[in-house]
C-alpha cells in the first residue's frame, strides 16, 4: 500500500500586530451559537462577551497583581497583556467553539467606567462547544478577589448553566444542550466543591489530561522519561471531570441553580 502525508504545521506569525491583538472592529466574537442578552443576565450580574478594546484595561488592572494566584490551577499563565491578548485572539476568538465572557456585577458601580453598568467582577467561558454533540464546558471561571465569597460566582455559573441547558422555547431561551462539563485540577478542592454545590456530578479523573507550563511545577506531576520529546519534559496534570446533563437538569438541578442564584450572601 502506498500513501503520503502532506500535513504541515500551521505557520503562526509572531508576534501579532497591535490591531490584531485587539481583534477586528467591530468585534466579531465568532461563536457557534447565538447570544441572547436576556439569557445571560440575572438581577445581580450580566455576562457580555470579552471585547479587548473595551475590557482589557480593567481586566489587566486585576491580573497584573493577582493573576499568578488566580491562575494557579490553570494550564497557563498570562505574564503580559500581549500574551493574554495573543492567546485570546489565536486560541479563543478564532476558534468558534470557544468564547470568553466578562462578568459585570450590577450591584456595585465602577465610577471610573460608568459605561459598564456595574463593575467588572470576573471572567467565565464556554470551551469546546459542539453543535453536533450538544455539549460544552463551563471553563475559565475567574472571580476577582474583591468579589469572591459573594453572589458573583453562583450567578455567573448559574446563568450559563441555564443558557446551556434550557430549551429554546423556554421563557428565557437556552440552547438545549445535552451535557455541560466542568474540569478542574485535583488539588483545587474549592472548584470541585463549588461545582457540586451548583449541581455538577463527579465522574472521575482524566489521567495525564494535559501539559502545564514551567510556571506550574508546584502543582504538576513531574514526567521524566528517557528520550521523551521536548514538550513532554513539562509537568503533566490529571483533571477532575464533572458534568450536568439534560436529565439532571430536568430532575432538580434547575431548581437548585435558581436557589443558588437567589441566595443572599
C-alpha positions in Angstrom: 0.0 0.0 0.0 1.3 3.4 -1.0 0.4 6.5 1.0 1.7 10.0 1.6 1.3 12.5 4.4 1.4 16.1 3.2 0.5 17.7 6.6 2.4 20.8 7.5 2.1 22.5 10.9 0.3 25.9 10.6 2.6 28.8 10.3 1.9 31.2 13.1 3.1 34.8 12.7 4.6 36.1 15.9 4.0 38.5 17.4 0.6 39.8 16.4 0.4 43.4 15.4 -1.3 45.7 17.9 -4.5 45.9 15.8 -4.6 42.1 15.5 -4.2 41.7 19.3 -7.4 43.5 19.8 -9.4 41.7 17.1 -11.4 43.1 14.3 -13.6 46.2 14.6 -16.5 45.9 15.1 -15.6 43.0 17.2 -16.7 39.6 15.9 -17.0 37.1 18.7 -17.2 34.2 16.1 -19.2 31.8 18.3 -21.1 28.8 17.1 -24.4 29.7 18.9 -26.5 32.9 19.1 -26.0 35.1 22.2 -29.3 36.3 23.6 -28.8 39.1 26.1 -31.8 38.1 28.3 -30.3 34.6 28.6 -27.1 35.9 30.0 -28.3 38.1 32.9 -29.7 37.9 36.4 -30.9 40.7 38.7 -27.4 41.0 40.0 -24.9 40.1 37.2 -24.7 40.3 33.4 -22.4 38.3 31.1 -21.1 40.0 28.0 -18.5 38.8 25.5 -15.0 39.9 26.3 -14.1 42.7 23.9 -10.4 43.6 24.3 -10.8 47.2 23.3 -13.5 47.6 25.9 -12.5 45.3 28.8 -8.8 44.6 28.6 -7.6 47.6 30.6 -9.9 46.9 33.6 -9.1 43.2 33.4 -5.4 43.7 33.4 -5.7 46.0 36.4 -6.5 42.9 38.4 -4.5 40.3 36.6 -1.3 42.3 36.7 -1.2 41.9 40.5 -3.4 38.9 41.3 -3.0 36.8 38.1 -0.5 34.3 39.3 -2.7 33.2 42.2 -5.9 33.4 40.3 -4.4 31.1 37.6 -2.6 28.8 40.0 -4.6 25.7 38.9 -4.9 26.6 35.2 -2.8 25.2 32.5 -1.2 28.6 31.6 -0.4 32.0 33.0 -0.6 35.3 31.2 2.5 37.2 32.0 1.7 40.4 30.0 -1.3 42.0 28.3 0.2 41.0 24.9 0.4 37.3 26.0 -3.2 37.4 27.2 -4.4 39.1 24.0 -2.4 36.8 21.7 -3.9 33.7 23.5 -7.4 35.2 23.3 -7.2 36.1 19.6 -5.5 32.9 18.4 -6.9 30.3 20.7 -10.3 31.7 21.6 -11.8 34.2 19.2 -10.5 32.4 16.0 -12.0 29.1 17.2 -15.8 29.2 17.1 -16.1 26.5 19.8 -14.8 28.9 22.4 -16.0 32.2 23.9 -15.0 34.2 27.0 -17.4 36.5 28.9 -16.7 39.2 31.4 -18.9 39.2 34.5 -20.4 42.5 35.3 -21.7 42.9 38.9 -24.7 45.2 38.5 -24.9 45.8 42.3 -21.6 47.7 42.5 -20.9 50.6 40.2 -17.5 51.4 38.8 -17.5 55.2 38.9 -14.4 55.3 36.6 -16.3 53.2 34.0 -20.0 54.0 34.1 -20.4 52.5 30.6 -20.0 49.1 32.2 -23.3 49.4 34.0 -21.6 47.9 37.1 -18.2 46.6 38.0 -16.1 44.0 36.1 -16.0 41.2 38.6 -14.5 38.3 36.8 -14.3 36.1 33.7 -16.0 32.9 32.6 -16.0 30.9 29.3 -17.6 28.2 27.3 -14.9 25.9 25.8 -15.2 23.1 23.3 -18.8 23.8 22.3 -20.2 21.3 19.9 -23.4 21.9 17.9 -23.1 18.3 16.6 -22.8 16.7 20.0 -24.8 19.3 22.0 -22.0 19.6 24.6 -19.9 22.3 26.1 -17.6 23.0 29.1 -18.0 25.9 31.6 -14.4 26.9 32.0 -12.0 29.7 32.8 -14.1 30.7 35.9 -12.2 33.6 37.4 -13.8 35.7 40.2 -11.7 38.7 41.0 -10.6 38.9 44.7 -12.9 41.8 45.6 -15.9 39.8 44.5 -15.1 36.4 45.9 -17.4 34.9 48.5 -20.3 37.0 47.2 -23.2 36.3 44.8 -21.0 36.8 41.7 -19.7 33.2 41.1 -23.0 31.5 41.7 -24.9 33.9 39.4 -22.3 33.8 36.6 -22.1 30.0 36.6 -25.9 29.6 37.2 -26.8 31.9 34.3 -24.5 30.0 31.9 -26.0 26.6 33.1 -29.5 28.0 32.3 -28.3 29.3 28.9 -26.8 26.0 28.0 -29.4 23.5 29.4 -32.8 25.2 29.0 -34.6 24.5 25.7 -35.0 27.3 23.1 -38.7 27.5 23.8 -38.3 28.3 27.5 -39.4 31.6 28.9 -35.8 32.6 29.0 -34.5 30.7 26.0 -31.5 28.4 26.1 -29.5 26.2 23.8 -30.9 22.8 24.7 -27.6 21.1 25.2 -27.4 17.6 26.5 -24.2 17.8 28.5 -22.2 20.5 30.3 -18.8 19.7 31.6 -16.6 21.1 34.4 -12.9 20.4 34.7 -10.6 21.3 37.5 -7.2 20.5 39.0 -7.3 17.6 41.5 -5.8 20.0 44.2 -8.4 22.6 43.5 -10.9 21.3 46.0 -12.7 24.7 46.2 -13.6 24.5 42.5 -14.8 20.9 42.8 -16.9 21.7 45.8 -18.4 24.7 44.2 -19.3 22.8 41.0 -21.0 20.1 43.1 -22.9 22.8 45.0 -24.2 24.1 41.6 -25.4 20.5 40.8 -22.5 19.0 38.8 -21.9 15.3 39.3 -18.4 14.0 39.9 -17.4 11.5 37.2 -13.8 10.7 37.7 -10.2 11.6 37.0 -8.8 12.1 33.5 -5.2 10.9 34.0 -2.4 12.9 32.3 -5.1 15.1 30.7 -2.8 17.9 29.7 0.7 19.5 30.0 1.4 22.5 32.1 3.8 25.4 31.6 7.0 25.6 33.5 5.4 28.1 35.9 3.3 25.4 37.5 5.9 23.0 38.7 4.5 23.1 42.3 1.1 21.8 41.2 2.0 19.5 38.4 3.0 15.8 38.2 6.7 15.6 37.1 7.4 13.5 34.0 11.0 12.5 33.3 11.1 9.7 30.8 14.2 8.9 28.8 14.0 10.0 25.2 10.7 11.9 25.6 10.1 14.7 23.0 10.9 18.2 24.3 7.4 19.2 25.2 6.9 16.1 27.4 9.5 17.5 29.8 6.9 19.9 31.1 4.9 18.7 34.2 1.6 17.0 33.5 -1.8 17.3 35.0 -4.6 15.0 35.9 -8.0 16.5 35.7 -11.2 16.1 37.8 -14.2 15.9 35.5 -17.8 16.6 36.5 -21.0 17.2 34.4 -24.6 18.2 34.4 -26.7 16.5 31.7 -30.1 17.4 30.4 -31.8 14.7 32.6 -30.1 16.0 35.7 -31.4 19.5 34.8 -34.9 18.3 34.5 -34.7 16.3 37.7 -33.9 19.0 40.2 -30.7 20.8 39.1 -32.7 23.6 37.5 -34.4 24.4 40.9 -31.1 24.1 42.7 -29.4 26.5 40.3 -32.2 29.1 40.8 -31.8 28.7 44.6 -28.1 29.4 44.3 -28.7 32.4 42.1 -31.3 33.8 44.6 -29.2 33.1 47.7 -28.4 36.1 49.8 -24.7 36.2 50.8 
